[in-house]
Amino acid sequence: MDKTETKLSDFSLLYPAGHKDSGKSPDISRETIEQLELDLLFQLNNAPLEEFFTTSPEVIKYRQEIFEDMEACPELGETLAKVVPVLLDIEELRRLASNVASAGSDTESYLFSLSEIELYTSCLTILHKGLDGCRERVKSEAFRALCDRVVELTESDYYRDLNEKLNALTQRVRDIKSVTLGVNLDSQLRPVYAGVLSINSRPFKSGEVIDKILRLNFKNDENTCIAQLSPFLKGQSENQQYATTHAFYAAINDVFRSSVRSWRRVVSEYVLENTDFLLSLLPEVEFVVKASRVVSALRRRGITLCRPDVRPVEEQALRFRSLANPVVALRIEDDIVTNDLIFDERAGIYVLTGPNRGGKSVITCALGQAVAFCMLGLPVAASEAVISPCDGIFAHFPTGSEDTIDKGRLGEECARLEEIFDRATKHSLILLDEALSSTGSFEASYIAAEVLTGFAVLGCHVLFSTHLHELAAKLDDVNAESRARGGVLVDNLVAGIDDGKRSFRILRQAPDGKSYAHDIAEKYNLSFDQIMAKIEKRS
């Protein structure tokens, strides 16, 4: 078999052939990922989550099929999970080997290369064994290609020959139990030259010369020393230890030199290239494994997941039925309230108002999480979803210090909003949760109306969760300006209250500011009835 047929450098778990390096990556920052709590959900170690987002419907479909395969064949995830620690061992081995190589030790480099090949063949064995059982059941292009390539590699004549050579060489190394050195001394009995006399398959034993003589068994006693064995390098300074070790390896190198040269040809011609490929897959494998675990956890939690209908970016489609927040779902045991959220010709932007802790922040995050899941190729926590990928997701959430009124922080908030305007386009998604909460309601409402008008003219999708109920009165003016400039329209959403209790239902209607003011007053025991009850209790 031609070895070029077994090359895997053009394979990716996450991208169809030719797509990996095409197109611009969406603008989704580490800060946005943290605000949506996606970093806590996936907990990746080998690459940041932001590297895996895509705006390509074709790439998203490619990944959707991968995750559907992983749900249908759980052994796929189990197999890939077993591969991850082996690949990490190869990475660590290479790091150590680079230090050895800089020290110039051929023997240690030889041993490291043997270990790397063992890890490489171990990795392929895991893949072959794990994928073989589900090879006929997988439907995704990625897993079909991976199964075929692994079979091609492991069943090739070259791979069998490699394993035979590896077994012979490793056995030879493992049979080495001791080395016999010849040491020349100077007139002061100080060692000056050393060389290897033999490499032995049996270790030396401690002994005393008188014991050896009295036993009169010289034939089978060649590995018994005439004195007690001492720990190698014991009592030497650091410089002396280095010199002794260097001299020892220099002698060993002479013995192994021919083996090293022949083995390097094997390694350089074939193995390193394929090992490099497997290492390059490590971030993708980790992402696929951990993402599939998130999906499985949501299924076990009873959350409805759907494969979103992915539309072109230019269509700006964004519609959900029974949308849930997956992070909240995995964090609490209570029943999860779902909501519809539909962006259409009457609302490219929503202003969401309602009582404190009424679900505003939850649905705002859920929207961002759903779009992010889609752009990662994952199913979405909804019964139905139609999504156009975004060229960027921008979030402005409270930092904690902004929960109280402090006009000194207004400039910082405005700067954050300005940065969003500098980076966003009409194909972006903007998530604002209690933005401008660091200033009084008059200033906040004025600035919010200006900001909303700007986003409306830009034409992007925005969900603005706010305590500024009076902002609803300004939306007619915002829409008039946006309509005149060819922008999108702004509509209201309300976090509902049923019989004085939060329902966590999000309704598309104008807010009733009085009812929420009454709700807040009751929360702090400051409604008129509550105050009168306190007064009467004291009298």
C-alpha positions as CSV (number, residue, x, y, z in Angstrom):
1,M,0.0,0.0,0.0
2,D,1.3,3.4,-0.9
3,K,2.0,5.3,2.4
4,T,0.6,8.5,1.0
5,E,-2.9,6.9,1.0
6,T,-2.8,6.7,4.8
7,K,-2.1,10.4,5.4
8,L,-4.7,12.1,7.5
9,S,-3.5,15.7,7.3
10,D,-6.6,16.7,5.4
11,F,-9.1,15.3,7.9
12,S,-11.0,17.3,10.5
13,L,-13.7,16.3,13.0
14,L,-15.3,19.7,12.8
15,Y,-14.8,20.9,9.2
16,P,-15.6,19.4,5.8
17,A,-12.6,19.2,3.5
18,G,-11.6,22.6,2.3
19,H,-13.5,24.6,5.0
20,K,-11.2,24.6,8.0
21,D,-9.3,27.8,6.9
22,S,-12.0,29.5,4.9
23,G,-14.1,32.4,6.0
24,K,-13.9,34.9,8.8
25,S,-14.3,33.7,12.4
26,P,-17.3,35.3,14.2
27,D,-16.6,38.0,16.7
28,I,-17.3,36.2,20.0
29,S,-15.0,37.2,22.8
30,R,-13.8,35.4,25.9
31,E,-15.8,37.9,27.9
32,T,-19.0,37.1,26.1
33,I,-18.4,33.4,26.5
34,E,-17.9,34.0,30.3
35,Q,-21.0,36.2,30.6
36,L,-23.1,33.4,28.9
37,E,-21.4,30.9,31.3
38,L,-20.4,28.7,28.3
39,D,-16.8,28.3,29.7
40,L,-18.2,26.6,32.8
41,L,-20.4,24.4,30.7
42,F,-17.7,23.0,28.4
43,Q,-14.5,23.4,30.5
44,L,-12.1,23.0,27.6
45,N,-8.4,22.6,28.4
46,N,-6.6,22.3,25.0
47,A,-8.2,25.2,23.1
48,P,-10.4,28.2,23.9
49,L,-14.1,27.7,23.0
50,E,-14.1,30.8,20.8
51,E,-12.0,28.9,18.2
52,F,-14.8,26.5,17.4
53,F,-17.6,28.9,16.4
54,T,-18.5,29.1,12.7
55,T,-21.0,31.1,10.6
56,S,-21.0,28.5,7.7
57,P,-24.3,26.6,7.5
58,E,-22.4,23.8,5.7
59,V,-20.0,23.4,8.6
60,I,-22.8,23.5,11.1
61,K,-24.6,20.7,9.3
62,Y,-21.4,18.7,9.1
63,R,-21.1,19.0,12.9
64,Q,-24.8,18.3,13.6
65,E,-24.4,14.9,11.9
66,I,-21.4,14.2,14.1
67,F,-23.3,14.9,17.3
68,E,-26.3,12.9,16.1
69,D,-23.9,9.9,15.5
70,M,-22.5,10.3,19.0
71,E,-26.0,10.2,20.5
72,A,-26.9,7.1,18.4
73,C,-23.5,5.4,19.1
74,P,-22.3,6.2,22.7
75,E,-19.2,4.1,22.1
76,L,-17.9,6.9,19.8
77,G,-17.7,9.3,22.7
78,E,-16.2,6.6,25.0
79,T,-13.5,5.8,22.4
80,L,-12.6,9.4,21.8
81,A,-12.4,10.1,25.5
82,K,-9.9,7.2,25.8
83,V,-7.8,8.8,23.1
84,V,-7.4,12.1,24.9
85,P,-5.1,11.1,27.7
86,V,-2.9,9.1,25.2
87,L,-2.5,12.2,23.1
88,L,-1.7,14.3,26.2
89,D,1.0,11.7,27.1
90,I,2.5,12.2,23.6
91,E,2.5,15.9,24.0
92,E,4.3,15.6,27.4
93,L,6.7,13.1,26.0
94,R,7.6,15.4,23.1
95,R,8.2,18.2,25.6
96,L,10.6,16.1,27.6
97,A,12.2,14.8,24.4
98,S,13.0,18.3,23.2
99,N,14.9,18.9,26.4
100,V,16.8,15.7,25.9
101,A,17.6,16.5,22.3
102,S,19.0,19.9,23.3
103,A,21.3,18.0,25.7
104,G,22.6,15.9,22.8
105,S,21.8,12.4,24.1
106,D,21.1,10.0,21.2
107,T,20.2,7.1,23.5
108,E,17.6,9.0,25.4
109,S,16.2,10.4,22.2
110,Y,16.0,6.9,20.8
111,L,14.1,5.7,23.9
112,F,11.7,8.6,23.8
113,S,11.0,7.9,20.1
114,L,10.3,4.3,21.0
115,S,7.8,5.4,23.6
116,E,6.2,7.8,21.2
117,I,5.6,5.1,18.7
118,E,4.2,2.9,21.4
119,L,1.7,5.6,22.3
120,Y,0.9,6.2,18.6
121,T,0.1,2.5,18.0
122,S,-1.8,2.5,21.3
123,C,-3.9,5.4,20.1
124,L,-4.7,3.7,16.8
125,T,-5.5,0.5,18.6
126,I,-8.1,2.3,20.8
127,L,-9.6,4.0,17.7
128,H,-9.7,0.8,15.7
129,K,-11.3,-1.2,18.5
130,G,-13.8,1.5,19.5
131,L,-14.8,2.5,15.9
132,D,-15.1,-1.0,14.5
133,G,-18.2,-1.9,16.4
134,C,-20.2,1.1,15.1
135,R,-18.6,1.5,11.7
136,E,-21.8,0.4,9.9
137,R,-24.0,2.6,12.0
138,V,-22.4,6.0,11.6
139,K,-23.9,8.4,9.1
140,S,-21.8,11.5,9.4
141,E,-19.2,12.3,6.8
142,A,-16.6,12.9,9.6
143,F,-17.0,9.5,11.4
144,R,-17.2,7.5,8.1
145,A,-14.0,9.1,7.0
146,L,-12.3,8.5,10.4
147,C,-13.4,4.9,10.5
148,D,-12.1,4.3,7.0
149,R,-8.8,6.0,7.6
150,V,-8.2,4.1,10.9
151,V,-8.9,0.8,9.2
152,E,-6.7,1.8,6.3
153,L,-3.8,2.6,8.7
154,T,-4.1,-0.3,11.1
155,E,-4.6,-3.0,8.4
156,S,-1.8,-1.8,6.1
157,D,1.3,-3.9,5.5
158,Y,3.4,-0.9,6.5
159,Y,1.7,-0.6,9.9
160,R,2.1,-4.4,10.5
161,D,5.8,-4.1,9.6
162,L,6.1,-1.1,11.9
163,N,4.6,-3.0,14.8
164,E,7.0,-6.0,14.2
165,K,10.0,-3.6,14.2
166,L,8.7,-1.8,17.3
167,N,8.1,-5.1,19.2
168,A,11.6,-6.3,18.3
169,L,13.3,-3.0,19.3
170,T,11.3,-2.5,22.5
171,Q,12.0,-6.1,23.5
172,R,15.7,-5.5,23.0
173,V,15.6,-2.4,25.1
174,R,13.6,-4.0,27.9
175,D,16.0,-7.0,28.0
176,I,18.8,-4.6,29.0
177,K,19.3,-5.0,32.7
178,S,22.9,-3.9,33.1
179,V,25.9,-2.6,31.3
180,T,29.5,-3.7,31.8
181,L,31.9,-0.7,31.7
182,G,35.7,-0.7,31.3
183,V,37.4,2.2,33.1
184,N,41.0,3.3,32.6
185,L,42.7,4.9,35.6
186,D,45.5,7.4,35.9
187,S,48.5,7.0,38.2
188,Q,46.4,8.4,41.1
189,L,43.7,5.7,40.4
190,R,41.3,8.3,39.1
191,P,39.0,7.3,36.2
192,V,40.0,9.0,33.0
193,Y,38.4,7.0,30.2
194,A,35.4,4.7,30.1
195,G,33.9,2.4,27.5
196,V,31.1,-0.2,27.2
197,L,32.3,-3.8,27.3
198,S,28.9,-5.5,27.1
199,I,25.2,-5.0,27.4
200,N,23.6,-7.6,29.6
201,S,20.2,-9.2,30.1
202,R,20.8,-9.8,33.8
203,P,21.3,-7.3,36.6
204,F,24.4,-7.2,38.8
205,K,24.2,-8.4,42.4
206,S,26.0,-7.1,45.5
207,G,28.8,-9.4,46.8
208,E,32.0,-9.6,48.8
209,V,35.2,-11.0,47.2
210,I,35.8,-13.5,50.0
211,D,32.2,-14.9,49.5
212,K,32.8,-15.3,45.8
213,I,36.0,-17.2,46.3
214,L,34.6,-19.5,49.0
215,R,31.6,-20.4,46.9
216,L,33.9,-21.7,44.1
217,N,31.2,-21.2,41.5
218,F,32.8,-18.8,39.1
219,K,30.9,-20.0,36.1
220,N,27.5,-18.8,37.2
221,D,28.7,-15.9,39.2
222,E,29.8,-13.4,36.6
223,N,27.1,-10.9,37.6
224,T,28.0,-10.8,41.2
225,C,30.1,-7.9,42.2
226,I,33.1,-8.2,44.5
227,A,31.8,-5.4,46.6
228,Q,28.4,-4.0,47.6
229,L,26.5,-2.1,44.9
230,S,26.3,1.6,45.5
231,P,23.6,4.1,44.1
232,F,24.8,5.6,40.9
233,L,26.1,9.1,41.3
234,K,25.9,8.9,45.1
235,G,27.9,11.6,46.8
236,Q,28.8,13.5,43.7
237,S,28.3,17.2,43.2
238,E,25.8,18.4,40.5
239,N,28.7,19.1,38.1
240,Q,30.2,15.7,38.8
241,Q,26.8,14.0,38.3
242,Y,26.4,15.7,34.9
243,A,29.9,14.8,33.8
244,T,29.5,11.1,34.9
245,T,26.1,10.8,33.2
246,H,27.3,12.5,30.1
247,A,30.3,10.1,29.9
248,F,28.0,7.1,30.5
249,Y,25.5,8.1,27.7
250,A,28.4,8.9,25.4
251,A,29.6,5.3,25.8
252,I,26.0,3.9,25.4
253,N,25.5,6.1,22.3
254,D,28.3,4.3,20.5
255,V,26.5,1.0,21.0
256,F,23.1,2.2,19.9
257,R,24.3,4.5,17.1
258,S,23.3,2.2,14.2
259,S,19.9,1.4,15.8
260,V,19.2,5.1,16.3
261,R,20.0,5.9,12.7
262,S,17.8,3.1,11.3
263,W,14.9,3.9,13.7
264,R,15.0,7.6,12.9
265,R,14.3,6.8,9.2
266,V,11.2,4.8,10.3
267,V,10.1,7.7,12.5
268,S,10.7,10.5,10.1
269,E,9.2,8.8,7.1
270,Y,5.9,7.8,8.6
271,V,5.2,7.9,12.2
272,L,5.9,11.5,13.2
273,E,3.6,12.8,10.4
274,N,0.7,10.7,11.5
275,T,1.4,11.4,15.2
276,D,1.4,15.2,14.4
277,F,-2.0,14.7,12.8
278,L,-3.4,13.0,15.8
279,L,-2.0,15.7,18.1
280,S,-3.5,18.4,15.8
281,L,-6.9,16.7,16.4
282,L,-6.6,16.8,20.2
283,P,-8.5,20.1,20.6
284,E,-11.3,18.9,18.3
285,V,-11.5,15.6,20.0
286,E,-11.7,17.2,23.4
287,F,-14.4,19.6,22.2
288,V,-16.5,16.9,20.6
289,V,-16.3,14.7,23.7
290,K,-17.2,17.4,26.2
291,A,-19.9,18.9,24.0
292,S,-21.5,15.5,23.6
293,R,-21.5,15.1,27.4
294,V,-23.3,18.5,27.7
295,V,-26.0,17.2,25.3
296,S,-26.3,14.0,27.2
297,A,-26.6,15.8,30.5
298,L,-29.4,18.0,29.1
299,R,-31.2,14.9,27.7
300,R,-31.0,13.2,31.1
301,R,-32.4,16.4,32.7
302,G,-35.4,16.1,30.5
303,I,-34.7,19.2,28.4
304,T,-36.1,19.2,24.9
305,L,-33.4,19.6,22.3
306,C,-33.9,20.2,18.6
307,R,-31.7,20.3,15.5
308,P,-32.0,24.0,14.4
309,D,-33.0,24.9,10.9
310,V,-29.9,26.9,9.9
311,R,-30.5,29.7,7.4
312,P,-28.0,31.9,5.6
313,V,-26.4,34.7,7.6
314,E,-28.1,37.3,5.2
315,E,-31.6,36.0,6.0
316,Q,-31.2,37.1,9.7
317,A,-33.7,34.4,10.8
318,L,-34.1,34.0,14.6
319,R,-37.1,32.2,15.9
320,F,-37.6,29.8,18.9
321,R,-40.4,27.7,20.3
322,S,-40.2,26.6,23.9
323,L,-36.7,28.1,24.4
324,A,-34.9,27.1,27.7
325,N,-31.7,28.1,29.4
326,P,-29.4,25.0,29.4
327,V,-27.0,26.4,32.1
328,V,-29.9,27.1,34.5
329,A,-31.5,23.7,33.6
330,L,-28.4,21.9,34.7
331,R,-28.0,24.0,37.8
332,I,-31.4,23.7,39.4
333,E,-33.8,20.9,40.1
334,D,-37.1,22.9,39.7
335,D,-39.3,22.7,36.7
336,I,-37.9,24.7,33.8
337,V,-40.1,27.3,32.2
338,T,-39.7,27.7,28.5
339,N,-40.7,30.6,26.3
340,D,-41.2,31.5,22.6
341,L,-39.0,34.2,21.2
342,I,-39.6,35.3,17.6
343,F,-37.8,38.0,15.8
344,D,-39.8,39.1,12.7
345,E,-40.7,42.1,10.5
346,R,-42.4,43.7,13.5
347,A,-39.5,43.2,15.9
348,G,-35.8,43.0,15.1
349,I,-35.2,44.4,18.6
350,Y,-36.9,43.7,21.9
351,V,-37.0,45.7,25.1
352,L,-37.7,43.2,27.9
353,T,-39.1,44.6,31.1
354,G,-40.6,43.1,34.2
355,P,-40.1,42.5,37.9
356,N,-36.7,41.7,39.5
357,R,-35.9,38.0,39.4
358,G,-38.7,37.5,37.0
359,G,-36.6,35.7,34.3
360,K,-35.3,38.6,32.3
361,S,-31.6,37.7,32.6
362,V,-32.4,34.0,32.2
363,I,-34.1,34.4,28.8
364,T,-31.5,37.0,27.7
365,C,-28.7,34.4,28.3
366,A,-30.8,31.6,26.8
367,L,-31.0,33.5,23.5
368,G,-27.2,33.9,23.4
369,Q,-26.6,30.4,24.4
370,A,-29.0,29.0,21.8
371,V,-27.3,30.9,19.0
372,A,-23.9,29.9,20.3
373,F,-24.9,26.2,20.5
374,C,-26.1,26.4,16.9
375,M,-22.8,28.0,15.7
376,L,-20.9,25.2,17.5
377,G,-23.0,22.6,15.6
378,L,-24.9,21.5,18.7
379,P,-28.6,20.9,19.2
380,V,-30.5,23.8,20.8
381,A,-32.6,23.8,24.0
382,A,-35.9,24.4,22.3
383,S,-38.7,22.5,20.6
384,E,-38.1,24.4,17.3
385,A,-35.5,26.8,16.2
386,V,-34.7,28.7,13.0
387,I,-31.4,30.4,13.2
388,S,-29.1,32.5,10.9
389,P,-25.6,32.4,12.3
390,C,-24.3,35.7,13.5
391,D,-21.0,37.4,12.5
392,G,-20.7,38.3,16.2
393,I,-22.3,38.0,19.6
394,F,-21.9,41.0,21.9
395,A,-23.0,41.0,25.6
396,H,-23.2,43.8,28.1
397,F,-24.2,42.3,31.4
398,P,-23.9,43.7,34.9
399,T,-20.5,43.4,36.5
400,G,-21.8,43.4,40.0
401,S,-20.5,46.9,40.8
402,E,-23.2,48.3,38.5
403,D,-26.1,47.0,40.5
404,T,-26.3,50.2,42.5
405,I,-26.7,53.7,41.2
406,D,-23.3,55.3,40.9
407,K,-22.9,58.0,38.2
408,G,-19.2,57.6,38.3
409,R,-19.6,54.3,36.4
410,L,-21.7,55.7,33.6
411,G,-18.7,56.6,31.5
412,E,-17.5,53.0,31.7
413,E,-20.9,51.6,30.6
414,C,-21.1,54.1,27.7
415,A,-17.6,53.1,26.6
416,R,-18.6,49.4,26.6
417,L,-21.6,50.3,24.5
418,E,-19.5,52.3,22.1
419,E,-17.1,49.4,21.6
420,I,-20.1,47.2,20.7
421,F,-21.2,49.8,18.1
422,D,-17.6,49.9,16.7
423,R,-17.6,46.1,16.1
424,A,-21.2,45.1,15.4
425,T,-22.9,44.8,12.0
426,K,-26.5,44.2,10.9
427,H,-25.7,40.5,11.2
428,S,-24.7,40.6,14.8
429,L,-26.6,39.7,18.0
430,I,-26.5,42.1,20.9
431,L,-27.5,41.1,24.4
432,L,-27.9,43.9,27.0
433,D,-28.9,43.0,30.5
434,E,-29.6,45.9,32.8
435,A,-27.3,48.2,30.7
436,L,-27.1,51.7,32.0
437,S,-28.2,50.7,35.5
438,S,-25.3,52.8,37.0
439,T,-27.2,56.0,36.5
440,G,-30.5,57.6,37.3
441,S,-33.7,56.6,35.4
442,F,-34.0,59.9,33.5
443,E,-30.4,59.8,32.1
444,A,-30.6,56.0,31.6
445,S,-33.9,56.2,29.6
446,Y,-32.6,59.0,27.4
447,I,-29.3,57.2,26.6
448,A,-31.1,53.9,26.2
449,A,-33.4,55.4,23.6
450,E,-30.5,56.8,21.7
451,V,-28.7,53.4,21.8
452,L,-31.8,51.5,20.7
453,T,-32.3,53.9,17.8
454,G,-28.7,53.3,16.7
455,F,-29.1,49.6,16.8
456,A,-32.4,49.8,15.0
457,V,-30.9,51.8,12.2
458,L,-28.0,49.4,12.1
459,G,-30.5,46.6,11.6
460,C,-29.1,44.0,14.0
461,H,-30.9,41.8,16.5
462,V,-31.0,43.0,20.1
463,L,-32.5,41.8,23.3
464,F,-32.4,44.6,25.9
465,S,-33.4,43.5,29.3
466,T,-34.0,46.5,31.5
467,H,-35.6,47.9,34.7
468,L,-36.4,51.1,32.7
469,H,-40.2,50.6,32.2
470,E,-40.6,54.1,31.1
471,L,-38.4,53.3,28.0
472,A,-41.5,51.7,26.5
473,A,-43.1,55.2,26.1
474,K,-40.1,56.2,23.9
475,L,-40.4,53.3,21.4
476,D,-42.8,55.1,19.0
477,D,-40.1,57.8,18.5
478,V,-37.4,55.2,18.2
479,N,-39.4,53.3,15.5
480,A,-40.3,56.4,13.6
481,E,-36.6,57.4,13.3
482,S,-35.6,53.8,12.4
483,R,-38.4,53.4,9.8
484,A,-37.3,56.7,8.2
485,R,-33.7,55.4,7.9
486,G,-34.7,51.9,6.6
487,G,-33.9,50.2,9.9
488,V,-35.7,47.5,11.9
489,L,-38.5,47.9,14.4
490,V,-38.4,47.7,18.2
491,D,-41.1,45.9,20.2
492,N,-41.8,45.1,23.9
493,L,-41.5,41.9,25.9
494,V,-42.7,41.5,29.5
495,A,-41.7,39.1,32.2
496,G,-45.1,38.2,33.5
497,I,-46.8,38.0,36.9
498,D,-49.8,35.8,37.6
499,D,-51.8,36.6,40.8
500,G,-48.9,38.6,42.2
501,K,-46.4,35.8,41.6
502,R,-43.6,35.6,39.0
503,S,-44.6,33.2,36.2
504,F,-41.2,33.4,34.4
505,R,-43.3,33.6,31.2
506,I,-42.1,36.1,28.6
507,L,-45.0,37.9,26.9
508,R,-45.0,40.0,23.8
509,Q,-46.9,43.1,25.1
510,A,-46.5,46.6,26.5
511,P,-45.3,46.8,30.1
512,D,-47.5,47.9,33.0
513,G,-45.0,50.0,35.0
514,K,-47.4,50.4,38.0
515,S,-47.8,46.7,38.6
516,Y,-44.1,46.2,38.7
517,A,-43.6,49.2,41.0
518,H,-46.2,47.6,43.3
519,D,-44.3,44.3,43.1
520,I,-41.0,45.9,44.0
521,A,-42.7,47.7,46.9
522,E,-44.1,44.4,48.2
523,K,-40.7,42.8,47.9
524,Y,-39.3,45.2,50.4
525,N,-42.4,45.3,52.6
526,L,-43.2,48.8,51.5
527,S,-46.6,48.6,50.0
528,F,-49.3,50.7,51.7
529,D,-51.0,47.6,53.1
530,Q,-47.7,46.3,54.5
531,I,-46.8,49.6,56.0
532,M,-50.3,49.9,57.6
533,A,-49.9,46.4,59.0
534,K,-46.7,47.4,60.7
535,I,-48.2,50.5,62.2
536,E,-51.3,48.6,63.5
537,K,-49.0,46.0,65.0
538,R,-47.3,48.6,67.1
539,S,-50.4,50.2,68.3
